[in-house]
């Protein structure tokens, strides 16, 4: 390479990459910016072994 690397260009490139990474992380994370999470209450007629009253559950598994 016959030309010296400009530190300003490298710094801008690194900051832009970090900014895009942070934006992607916030965009694809489960954190919701614009709405409240949905909450459900379920009632079972028979015993459901392994669950406790007030215990948490996961949707889809």
CHARMM-style PDB file with segment names, atoms N, HN, CA, C and O in Angstrom:
ATOM      1  N   UNK     1       0.842  -1.179   0.000  1.00  0.00      PROA
ATOM      2  CA  UNK     1       0.000   0.000   0.000  1.00  0.00      PROA
ATOM      3  C   UNK     1       0.881   1.233   0.000  1.00  0.00      PROA
ATOM      4  O   UNK     1       1.744   1.407   0.861  1.00  0.00      PROA
ATOM      5  N   UNK     2       0.649   2.065  -0.962  1.00  0.00      PROA
ATOM      6  HN  UNK     2      -0.052   1.925  -1.661  1.00  0.00      PROA
ATOM      7  CA  UNK     2       1.476   3.251  -1.088  1.00  0.00      PROA
ATOM      8  C   UNK     2       0.887   4.458  -0.362  1.00  0.00      PROA
ATOM      9  O   UNK     2       1.562   5.477  -0.216  1.00  0.00      PROA
ATOM     10  N   UNK     3      -0.355   4.357   0.091  1.00  0.00      PROA
ATOM     11  HN  UNK     3      -0.903   3.529  -0.027  1.00  0.00      PROA
ATOM     12  CA  UNK     3      -0.992   5.497   0.735  1.00  0.00      PROA
ATOM     13  C   UNK     3      -1.224   5.189   2.217  1.00  0.00      PROA
ATOM     14  O   UNK     3      -1.606   4.078   2.583  1.00  0.00      PROA
ATOM     15  N   UNK     4      -0.986   6.192   3.053  1.00  0.00      PROA
ATOM     16  HN  UNK     4      -0.676   7.095   2.755  1.00  0.00      PROA
ATOM     17  CA  UNK     4      -1.166   6.017   4.491  1.00  0.00      PROA
ATOM     18  C   UNK     4      -2.663   6.063   4.840  1.00  0.00      PROA
ATOM     19  O   UNK     4      -3.424   6.837   4.260  1.00  0.00      PROA
ATOM     20  N   UNK     5      -3.065   5.222   5.795  1.00  0.00      PROA
ATOM     21  HN  UNK     5      -2.447   4.593   6.266  1.00  0.00      PROA
ATOM     22  CA  UNK     5      -4.465   5.148   6.202  1.00  0.00      PROA
ATOM     23  C   UNK     5      -4.831   6.363   7.029  1.00  0.00      PROA
ATOM     24  O   UNK     5      -4.087   6.766   7.923  1.00  0.00      PROA
ATOM     25  N   UNK     6      -5.980   6.945   6.726  1.00  0.00      PROA
ATOM     26  HN  UNK     6      -6.584   6.618   6.000  1.00  0.00      PROA
ATOM     27  CA  UNK     6      -6.461   8.120   7.443  1.00  0.00      PROA
ATOM     28  C   UNK     6      -7.187   7.661   8.708  1.00  0.00      PROA
ATOM     29  O   UNK     6      -8.193   6.959   8.598  1.00  0.00      PROA
ATOM     30  N   UNK     7      -6.716   8.030   9.908  1.00  0.00      PROA
ATOM     31  HN  UNK     7      -5.899   8.599   9.996  1.00  0.00      PROA
ATOM     32  CA  UNK     7      -7.346   7.602  11.153  1.00  0.00      PROA
ATOM     33  C   UNK     7      -8.791   8.092  11.310  1.00  0.00      PROA
ATOM     34  O   UNK     7      -9.599   7.430  11.961  1.00  0.00      PROA
ATOM     35  N   UNK     8      -9.115   9.226  10.730  1.00  0.00      PROA
ATOM     36  HN  UNK     8      -8.458   9.764  10.202  1.00  0.00      PROA
ATOM     37  CA  UNK     8     -10.477   9.752  10.814  1.00  0.00      PROA
ATOM     38  C   UNK     8     -11.450   8.850  10.069  1.00  0.00      PROA
ATOM     39  O   UNK     8     -12.548   8.578  10.555  1.00  0.00      PROA
ATOM     40  N   UNK     9     -11.053   8.390   8.901  1.00  0.00      PROA
ATOM     41  HN  UNK     9     -10.162   8.610   8.506  1.00  0.00      PROA
ATOM     42  CA  UNK     9     -11.902   7.506   8.111  1.00  0.00      PROA
ATOM     43  C   UNK     9     -12.100   6.176   8.838  1.00  0.00      PROA
ATOM     44  O   UNK     9     -13.204   5.631   8.851  1.00  0.00      PROA
ATOM     45  N   UNK    10     -11.052   5.664   9.430  1.00  0.00      PROA
ATOM     46  HN  UNK    10     -10.156   6.106   9.419  1.00  0.00      PROA
ATOM     47  CA  UNK    10     -11.156   4.412  10.183  1.00  0.00      PROA
ATOM     48  C   UNK    10     -12.086   4.592  11.385  1.00  0.00      PROA
ATOM     49  O   UNK    10     -12.921   3.729  11.658  1.00  0.00      PROA
ATOM     50  N   UNK    11     -11.948   5.691  12.089  1.00  0.00      PROA
ATOM     51  HN  UNK    11     -11.271   6.392  11.867  1.00  0.00      PROA
ATOM     52  CA  UNK    11     -12.794   5.962  13.243  1.00  0.00      PROA
ATOM     53  C   UNK    11     -14.263   6.092  12.867  1.00  0.00      PROA
ATOM     54  O   UNK    11     -15.131   5.563  13.561  1.00  0.00      PROA
ATOM     55  N   UNK    12     -14.545   6.791  11.777  1.00  0.00      PROA
ATOM     56  HN  UNK    12     -13.840   7.221  11.214  1.00  0.00      PROA
ATOM     57  CA  UNK    12     -15.929   6.926  11.314  1.00  0.00      PROA
ATOM     58  C   UNK    12     -16.490   5.566  10.922  1.00  0.00      PROA
ATOM     59  O   UNK    12     -17.645   5.266  11.222  1.00  0.00      PROA
ATOM     60  N   UNK    13     -15.690   4.742  10.258  1.00  0.00      PROA
ATOM     61  HN  UNK    13     -14.752   4.985  10.014  1.00  0.00      PROA
ATOM     62  CA  UNK    13     -16.113   3.415   9.848  1.00  0.00      PROA
ATOM     63  C   UNK    13     -16.435   2.545  11.070  1.00  0.00      PROA
ATOM     64  O   UNK    13     -17.446   1.842  11.079  1.00  0.00      PROA
ATOM     65  N   UNK    14     -15.593   2.589  12.086  1.00  0.00      PROA
ATOM     66  HN  UNK    14     -14.772   3.159  12.079  1.00  0.00      PROA
ATOM     67  CA  UNK    14     -15.816   1.802  13.299  1.00  0.00      PROA
ATOM     68  C   UNK    14     -17.066   2.293  14.039  1.00  0.00      PROA
ATOM     69  O   UNK    14     -17.874   1.477  14.483  1.00  0.00      PROA
ATOM     70  N   UNK    15     -17.233   3.601  14.175  1.00  0.00      PROA
ATOM     71  HN  UNK    15     -16.577   4.264  13.814  1.00  0.00      PROA
ATOM     72  CA  UNK    15     -18.418   4.141  14.852  1.00  0.00      PROA
ATOM     73  C   UNK    15     -19.702   3.824  14.094  1.00  0.00      PROA
ATOM     74  O   UNK    15     -20.728   3.530  14.707  1.00  0.00      PROA
ATOM     75  N   UNK    16     -19.650   3.882  12.773  1.00  0.00      PROA
ATOM     76  HN  UNK    16     -18.816   4.121  12.276  1.00  0.00      PROA
ATOM     77  CA  UNK    16     -20.829   3.531  11.974  1.00  0.00      PROA
ATOM     78  C   UNK    16     -21.174   2.054  12.153  1.00  0.00      PROA
ATOM     79  O   UNK    16     -22.350   1.707  12.261  1.00  0.00      PROA
ATOM     80  N   UNK    17     -20.181   1.191  12.185  1.00  0.00      PROA
ATOM     81  HN  UNK    17     -19.225   1.473  12.097  1.00  0.00      PROA
ATOM     82  CA  UNK    17     -20.420  -0.231  12.409  1.00  0.00      PROA
ATOM     83  C   UNK    17     -21.013  -0.509  13.770  1.00  0.00      PROA
ATOM     84  O   UNK    17     -21.929  -1.323  13.891  1.00  0.00      PROA
ATOM     85  N   UNK    18     -20.505   0.154  14.801  1.00  0.00      PROA
ATOM     86  HN  UNK    18     -19.761   0.815  14.702  1.00  0.00      PROA
ATOM     87  CA  UNK    18     -21.060  -0.006  16.147  1.00  0.00      PROA
ATOM     88  C   UNK    18     -22.494   0.509  16.217  1.00  0.00      PROA
ATOM     89  O   UNK    18     -23.346  -0.107  16.857  1.00  0.00      PROA
ATOM     90  N   UNK    19     -22.758   1.622  15.567  1.00  0.00      PROA
ATOM     91  HN  UNK    19     -22.066   2.122  15.047  1.00  0.00      PROA
ATOM     92  CA  UNK    19     -24.114   2.174  15.550  1.00  0.00      PROA
ATOM     93  C   UNK    19     -25.090   1.251  14.843  1.00  0.00      PROA
ATOM     94  O   UNK    19     -26.204   1.049  15.325  1.00  0.00      PROA
ATOM     95  N   UNK    20     -24.695   0.688  13.711  1.00  0.00      PROA
ATOM     96  HN  UNK    20     -23.790   0.852  13.319  1.00  0.00      PROA
ATOM     97  CA  UNK    20     -25.552  -0.253  13.001  1.00  0.00      PROA
ATOM     98  C   UNK    20     -25.773  -1.523  13.803  1.00  0.00      PROA
ATOM     99  O   UNK    20     -26.871  -2.079  13.797  1.00  0.00      PROA
ATOM    100  N   UNK    21     -24.742  -1.985  14.492  1.00  0.00      PROA
ATOM    101  HN  UNK    21     -23.849  -1.534  14.496  1.00  0.00      PROA
ATOM    102  CA  UNK    21     -24.886  -3.175  15.329  1.00  0.00      PROA
ATOM    103  C   UNK    21     -25.855  -2.929  16.475  1.00  0.00      PROA
ATOM    104  O   UNK    21     -26.695  -3.780  16.768  1.00  0.00      PROA
ATOM    105  N   UNK    22     -25.752  -1.793  17.117  1.00  0.00      PROA
ATOM    106  HN  UNK    22     -25.070  -1.101  16.879  1.00  0.00      PROA
ATOM    107  CA  UNK    22     -26.658  -1.444  18.210  1.00  0.00      PROA
ATOM    108  C   UNK    22     -28.086  -1.287  17.710  1.00  0.00      PROA
ATOM    109  O   UNK    22     -29.024  -1.743  18.364  1.00  0.00      PROA
ATOM    110  N   UNK    23     -28.261  -0.649  16.563  1.00  0.00      PROA
ATOM    111  HN  UNK    23     -27.499  -0.279  16.032  1.00  0.00      PROA
ATOM    112  CA  UNK    23     -29.601  -0.484  15.991  1.00  0.00      PROA
ATOM    113  C   UNK    23     -30.211  -1.842  15.652  1.00  0.00      PROA
ATOM    114  O   UNK    23     -31.395  -2.065  15.903  1.00  0.00      PROA
ATOM    115  N   UNK    24     -29.425  -2.738  15.093  1.00  0.00      PROA
ATOM    116  HN  UNK    24     -28.463  -2.557  14.890  1.00  0.00      PROA
ATOM    117  CA  UNK    24     -29.924  -4.074  14.781  1.00  0.00      PROA
ATOM    118  C   UNK    24     -30.275  -4.853  16.028  1.00  0.00      PROA
ATOM    119  O   UNK    24     -31.275  -5.570  16.052  1.00  0.00      PROA
ATOM    120  N   UNK    25     -29.471  -4.724  17.059  1.00  0.00      PROA
ATOM    121  HN  UNK    25     -28.658  -4.142  17.039  1.00  0.00      PROA
ATOM    122  CA  UNK    25     -29.747  -5.407  18.321  1.00  0.00      PROA
ATOM    123  C   UNK    25     -31.057  -4.926  18.927  1.00  0.00      PROA
ATOM    124  O   UNK    25     -31.857  -5.738  19.391  1.00  0.00      PROA
ATOM    125  N   UNK    26     -31.284  -3.624  18.931  1.00  0.00      PROA
ATOM    126  HN  UNK    26     -30.633  -2.965  18.555  1.00  0.00      PROA
ATOM    127  CA  UNK    26     -32.527  -3.081  19.470  1.00  0.00      PROA
ATOM    128  C   UNK    26     -33.722  -3.433  18.592  1.00  0.00      PROA
ATOM    129  O   UNK    26     -34.820  -3.660  19.099  1.00  0.00      PROA
ATOM    130  N   UNK    27     -33.514  -3.479  17.295  1.00  0.00      PROA
ATOM    131  HN  UNK    27     -32.621  -3.294  16.884  1.00  0.00      PROA
ATOM    132  CA  UNK    27     -34.608  -3.779  16.375  1.00  0.00      PROA
ATOM    133  C   UNK    27     -35.067  -5.218  16.497  1.00  0.00      PROA
ATOM    134  O   UNK    27     -36.269  -5.483  16.474  1.00  0.00      PROA
ATOM    135  N   UNK    28     -34.136  -6.155  16.625  1.00  0.00      PROA
ATOM    136  HN  UNK    28     -33.160  -5.940  16.644  1.00  0.00      PROA
ATOM    137  CA  UNK    28     -34.473  -7.568  16.634  1.00  0.00      PROA
ATOM    138  C   UNK    28     -34.569  -8.170  18.034  1.00  0.00      PROA
ATOM    139  O   UNK    28     -34.788  -9.373  18.173  1.00  0.00      PROA
ATOM    140  N   UNK    29     -34.410  -7.359  19.058  1.00  0.00      PROA
ATOM    141  HN  UNK    29     -34.232  -6.381  18.945  1.00  0.00      PROA
ATOM    142  CA  UNK    29     -34.516  -7.893  20.415  1.00  0.00      PROA
ATOM    143  C   UNK    29     -35.984  -7.990  20.824  1.00  0.00      PROA
ATOM    144  O   UNK    29     -36.861  -7.478  20.129  1.00  0.00      PROA
ATOM    145  N   UNK    30     -36.244  -8.633  21.931  1.00  0.00      PROA
ATOM    146  HN  UNK    30     -35.531  -9.049  22.496  1.00  0.00      PROA
ATOM    147  CA  UNK    30     -37.621  -8.787  22.400  1.00  0.00      PROA
ATOM    148  C   UNK    30     -38.098  -7.562  23.166  1.00  0.00      PROA
ATOM    149  O   UNK    30     -39.244  -7.522  23.614  1.00  0.00      PROA
ATOM    150  N   UNK    31     -37.251  -6.580  23.319  1.00  0.00      PROA
ATOM    151  HN  UNK    31     -36.320  -6.612  22.955  1.00  0.00      PROA
ATOM    152  CA  UNK    31     -37.634  -5.349  24.014  1.00  0.00      PROA
ATOM    153  C   UNK    31     -38.612  -4.570  23.145  1.00  0.00      PROA
ATOM    154  O   UNK    31     -38.324  -4.300  21.979  1.00  0.00      PROA
ATOM    155  N   UNK    32     -39.754  -4.212  23.697  1.00  0.00      PROA
ATOM    156  HN  UNK    32     -39.987  -4.432  24.644  1.00  0.00      PROA
ATOM    157  CA  UNK    32     -40.764  -3.500  22.905  1.00  0.00      PROA
ATOM    158  C   UNK    32     -40.748  -2.014  23.247  1.00  0.00      PROA
ATOM    159  O   UNK    32     -40.858  -1.634  24.413  1.00  0.00      PROA
ATOM    160  N   UNK    33     -40.614  -1.209  22.257  1.00  0.00      PROA
ATOM    161  HN  UNK    33     -40.525  -1.518  21.310  1.00  0.00      PROA
ATOM    162  CA  UNK    33     -40.579   0.239  22.445  1.00  0.00      PROA
ATOM    163  C   UNK    33     -41.978   0.847  22.386  1.00  0.00      PROA
ATOM    164  O   UNK    33     -42.266   1.813  23.092  1.00  0.00      PROA
ATOM    165  N   UNK    34     -42.851   0.282  21.543  1.00  0.00      PROA
ATOM    166  HN  UNK    34     -42.618  -0.503  20.969  1.00  0.00      PROA
ATOM    167  CA  UNK    34     -44.085   0.980  21.217  1.00  0.00      PROA
ATOM    168  C   UNK    34     -45.351   0.339  21.762  1.00  0.00      PROA
ATOM    169  O   UNK    34     -46.429   0.905  21.585  1.00  0.00      PROA
ATOM    170  N   UNK    35     -45.273  -0.804  22.411  1.00  0.00      PROA
ATOM    171  HN  UNK    35     -44.397  -1.264  22.555  1.00  0.00      PROA
ATOM    172  CA  UNK    35     -46.483  -1.422  22.951  1.00  0.00      PROA
ATOM    173  C   UNK    35     -46.156  -2.226  24.202  1.00  0.00      PROA
ATOM    174  O   UNK    35     -45.019  -2.639  24.429  1.00  0.00      PROA
ATOM    175  N   UNK    36     -47.184  -2.428  24.994  1.00  0.00      PROA
ATOM    176  HN  UNK    36     -48.107  -2.092  24.810  1.00  0.00      PROA
ATOM    177  CA  UNK    36     -47.041  -3.202  26.222  1.00  0.00      PROA
ATOM    178  C   UNK    36     -47.082  -4.688  25.883  1.00  0.00      PROA
ATOM    179  O   UNK    36     -47.753  -5.078  24.927  1.00  0.00      PROA
ATOM    180  N   UNK    37     -46.383  -5.522  26.642  1.00  0.00      PROA
ATOM    181  HN  UNK    37     -45.838  -5.205  27.418  1.00  0.00      PROA
ATOM    182  CA  UNK    37     -46.456  -6.970  26.395  1.00  0.00      PROA
ATOM    183  C   UNK    37     -47.847  -7.504  26.745  1.00  0.00      PROA
ATOM    184  O   UNK    37     -48.522  -6.987  27.635  1.00  0.00      PROA
ATOM    185  N   UNK    38     -48.253  -8.540  26.031  1.00  0.00      PROA
ATOM    186  HN  UNK    38     -47.704  -8.960  25.308  1.00  0.00      PROA
ATOM    187  CA  UNK    38     -49.555  -9.156  26.280  1.00  0.00      PROA
ATOM    188  C   UNK    38     -49.463 -10.084  27.483  1.00  0.00      PROA
ATOM    189  O   UNK    38     -48.482 -10.811  27.642  1.00  0.00      PROA
ATOM    190  N   UNK    39     -50.493 -10.057  28.329  1.00  0.00      PROA
ATOM    191  HN  UNK    39     -51.290  -9.467  28.199  1.00  0.00      PROA
ATOM    192  CA  UNK    39     -50.555 -10.943  29.488  1.00  0.00      PROA
ATOM    193  C   UNK    39     -51.826 -11.760  29.376  1.00  0.00      PROA
ATOM    194  O   UNK    39     -52.875 -11.252  28.979  1.00  0.00      PROA
ATOM    195  N   UNK    40     -51.719 -13.033  29.731  1.00  0.00      PROA
ATOM    196  HN  UNK    40     -50.867 -13.445  30.053  1.00  0.00      PROA
ATOM    197  CA  UNK    40     -52.852 -13.943  29.667  1.00  0.00      PROA
ATOM    198  C   UNK    40     -53.051 -14.614  31.023  1.00  0.00      PROA
ATOM    199  O   UNK    40     -52.088 -14.864  31.748  1.00  0.00      PROA
ATOM    200  N   UNK    41     -54.286 -14.897  31.354  1.00  0.00      PROA
ATOM    201  HN  UNK    41     -55.068 -14.694  30.765  1.00  0.00      PROA
ATOM    202  CA  UNK    41     -54.627 -15.680  32.532  1.00  0.00      PROA
ATOM    203  C   UNK    41     -55.337 -16.927  32.040  1.00  0.00      PROA
ATOM    204  O   UNK    41     -56.326 -16.835  31.315  1.00  0.00      PROA
ATOM    205  N   UNK    42     -54.841 -18.090  32.428  1.00  0.00      PROA
ATOM    206  HN  UNK    42     -54.036 -18.165  33.018  1.00  0.00      PROA
ATOM    207  CA  UNK    42     -55.410 -19.358  31.996  1.00  0.00      PROA
ATOM    208  C   UNK    42     -55.974 -20.099  33.193  1.00  0.00      PROA
ATOM    209  O   UNK    42     -55.383 -20.097  34.273  1.00  0.00      PROA
ATOM    210  N   UNK    43     -57.105 -20.724  32.997  1.00  0.00      PROA
ATOM    211  HN  UNK    43     -57.585 -20.725  32.120  1.00  0.00      PROA
ATOM    212  CA  UNK    43     -57.731 -21.550  34.022  1.00  0.00      PROA
ATOM    213  C   UNK    43     -57.840 -22.970  33.490  1.00  0.00      PROA
ATOM    214  O   UNK    43     -58.296 -23.181  32.366  1.00  0.00      PROA
ATOM    215  N   UNK    44     -57.422 -23.949  34.295  1.00  0.00      PROA
ATOM    216  HN  UNK    44     -57.052 -23.778  35.208  1.00  0.00      PROA
ATOM    217  CA  UNK    44     -57.470 -25.352  33.916  1.00  0.00      PROA
ATOM    218  C   UNK    44     -58.490 -26.058  34.799  1.00  0.00      PROA
ATOM    219  O   UNK    44     -58.534 -25.845  36.010  1.00  0.00      PROA
ATOM    220  N   UNK    45     -59.304 -26.897  34.177  1.00  0.00      PROA
ATOM    221  HN  UNK    45     -59.268 -27.070  33.192  1.00  0.00      PROA
ATOM    222  CA  UNK    45     -60.315 -27.633  34.936  1.00  0.00      PROA
ATOM    223  C   UNK    45     -59.707 -28.799  35.712  1.00  0.00      PROA
ATOM    224  O   UNK    45     -60.221 -29.159  36.771  1.00  0.00      PROA
ATOM    225  N   UNK    46     -58.653 -29.382  35.222  1.00  0.00      PROA
ATOM    226  HN  UNK    46     -58.236 -29.090  34.361  1.00  0.00      PROA
ATOM    227  CA  UNK    46     -58.009 -30.499  35.897  1.00  0.00      PROA
ATOM    228  C   UNK    46     -56.609 -30.098  36.344  1.00  0.00      PROA
ATOM    229  O   UNK    46     -56.128 -29.012  36.018  1.00  0.00      PROA
ATOM    230  N   UNK    47     -55.967 -30.981  37.090  1.00  0.00      PROA
ATOM    231  HN  UNK    47     -56.358 -31.863  37.355  1.00  0.00      PROA
ATOM    232  CA  UNK    47     -54.634 -30.706  37.611  1.00  0.00      PROA
ATOM    233  C   UNK    47     -53.602 -30.664  36.482  1.00  0.00      PROA
ATOM    234  O   UNK    47     -53.626 -31.491  35.570  1.00  0.00      PROA
ATOM    235  N   UNK    48     -52.720 -29.713  36.559  1.00  0.00      PROA
ATOM    236  HN  UNK    48     -52.700 -29.041  37.300  1.00  0.00      PROA
ATOM    237  CA  UNK    48     -51.620 -29.611  35.608  1.00  0.00      PROA
ATOM    238  C   UNK    48     -50.336 -29.800  36.404  1.00  0.00      PROA
ATOM    239  O   UNK    48     -49.862 -28.882  37.074  1.00  0.00      PROA
ATOM    240  N   UNK    49     -49.795 -30.978  36.320  1.00  0.00      PROA
ATOM    241  HN  UNK    49     -50.180 -31.724  35.776  1.00  0.00      PROA
ATOM    242  CA  UNK    49     -48.634 -31.331  37.122  1.00  0.00      PROA
ATOM    243  C   UNK    49     -47.419 -30.473  36.737  1.00  0.00      PROA
ATOM    244  O   UNK    49     -47.130 -30.301  35.553  1.00  0.00      PROA
ATOM    245  N   UNK    50     -46.731 -29.953  37.712  1.00  0.00      PROA
ATOM    246  HN  UNK    50     -46.966 -30.093  38.673  1.00  0.00      PROA
ATOM    247  CA  UNK    50     -45.520 -29.182  37.468  1.00  0.00      PROA
ATOM    248  C   UNK    50     -45.715 -27.682  37.467  1.00  0.00      PROA
ATOM    249  O   UNK    50     -44.735 -26.936  37.472  1.00  0.00      PROA
ATOM    250  N   UNK    51     -46.964 -27.216  37.461  1.00  0.00      PROA
ATOM    251  HN  UNK    51     -47.760 -27.821  37.456  1.00  0.00      PROA
ATOM    252  CA  UNK    51     -47.213 -25.787  37.495  1.00  0.00      PROA
ATOM    253  C   UNK    51     -47.661 -25.361  38.875  1.00  0.00      PROA
ATOM    254  O   UNK    51     -48.400 -26.080  39.547  1.00  0.00      PROA
ATOM    255  N   UNK    52     -47.221 -24.206  39.291  1.00  0.00      PROA
ATOM    256  HN  UNK    52     -46.620 -23.622  38.745  1.00  0.00      PROA
ATOM    257  CA  UNK    52     -47.620 -23.663  40.589  1.00  0.00      PROA
ATOM    258  C   UNK    52     -48.440 -22.396  40.360  1.00  0.00      PROA
ATOM    259  O   UNK    52     -48.229 -21.702  39.365  1.00  0.00      PROA
ATOM    260  N   UNK    53     -49.379 -22.078  41.268  1.00  0.00      PROA
ATOM    261  HN  UNK    53     -49.551 -22.641  42.076  1.00  0.00      PROA
ATOM    262  CA  UNK    53     -50.143 -20.841  41.129  1.00  0.00      PROA
ATOM    263  C   UNK    53     -49.219 -19.618  41.118  1.00  0.00      PROA
ATOM    264  O   UNK    53     -48.352 -19.472  41.980  1.00  0.00      PROA
ATOM    265  N   UNK    54     -49.419 -18.757  40.140  1.00  0.00      PROA
ATOM    266  HN  UNK    54     -50.124 -18.875  39.441  1.00  0.00      PROA
ATOM    267  CA  UNK    54     -48.604 -17.551  40.016  1.00  0.00      PROA
ATOM    268  C   UNK    54     -47.278 -17.795  39.317  1.00  0.00      PROA
ATOM    269  O   UNK    54     -46.500 -16.856  39.144  1.00  0.00      PROA
ATOM    270  N   UNK    55     -46.998 -19.018  38.913  1.00  0.00      PROA
ATOM    271  HN  UNK    55     -47.629 -19.781  39.054  1.00  0.00      PROA
ATOM    272  CA  UNK    55     -45.742 -19.327  38.239  1.00  0.00      PROA
ATOM    273  C   UNK    55     -45.744 -18.807  36.810  1.00  0.00      PROA
ATOM    274  O   UNK    55     -46.799 -18.642  36.198  1.00  0.00      PROA
ATOM    275  N   UNK    56     -44.584 -18.559  36.300  1.00  0.00      PROA
ATOM    276  HN  UNK    56     -43.726 -18.694  36.797  1.00  0.00      PROA
ATOM    277  CA  UNK    56     -44.453 -18.044  34.943  1.00  0.00      PROA
ATOM    278  C   UNK    56     -44.575 -19.152  33.905  1.00  0.00      PROA
ATOM    279  O   UNK    56     -44.393 -20.331  34.208  1.00  0.00      PROA
ATOM    280  N   UNK    57     -44.876 -18.763  32.715  1.00  0.00      PROA
ATOM    281  HN  UNK    57     -45.024 -17.806  32.468  1.00  0.00      PROA
ATOM    282  CA  UNK    57     -44.982 -19.718  31.615  1.00  0.00      PROA
ATOM    283  C   UNK    57     -44.483 -19.070  30.335  1.00  0.00      PROA
ATOM    284  O   UNK    57     -44.426 -17.845  30.234  1.00  0.00      PROA
ATOM    285  N   UNK    58     -44.126 -19.883  29.370  1.00  0.00      PROA
ATOM    286  HN  UNK    58     -44.172 -20.879  29.452  1.00  0.00      PROA
ATOM    287  CA  UNK    58     -43.646 -19.390  28.089  1.00  0.00      PROA
ATOM    288  C   UNK    58     -44.658 -19.715  27.013  1.00  0.00      PROA
ATOM    289  O   UNK    58     -45.254 -20.792  27.007  1.00  0.00      PROA
ATOM    290  N   UNK    59     -44.843 -18.790  26.119  1.00  0.00      PROA
ATOM    291  HN  UNK    59     -44.358 -17.916  26.124  1.00  0.00      PROA
ATOM    292  CA  UNK    59     -45.740 -19.016  24.996  1.00  0.00      PROA
ATOM    293  C   UNK    59     -45.030 -19.908  23.985  1.00  0.00      PROA
ATOM    294  O   UNK    59     -43.855 -19.699  23.682  1.00  0.00      PROA
ATOM    295  N   UNK    60     -45.731 -20.881  23.476  1.00  0.00      PROA
ATOM    296  HN  UNK    60     -46.685 -21.050  23.723  1.00  0.00      PROA
ATOM    297  CA  UNK    60     -45.165 -21.779  22.488  1.00  0.00      PROA
ATOM    298  C   UNK    60     -44.196 -22.787  23.084  1.00  0.00      PROA
ATOM    299  O   UNK    60     -43.343 -23.307  22.365  1.00  0.00      PROA
ATOM    300  N   UNK    61     -44.298 -23.069  24.336  1.00  0.00      PROA
ATOM    301  HN  UNK    61     -44.991 -22.646  24.919  1.00  0.00      PROA
ATOM    302  CA  UNK    61     -43.437 -24.089  24.900  1.00  0.00      PROA
ATOM    303  C   UNK    61     -43.097 -23.796  26.302  1.00  0.00      PROA
ATOM    304  OT1 UNK    61     -42.371 -24.563  26.934  1.00  0.00      PROA
TER     305      UNK     61
END
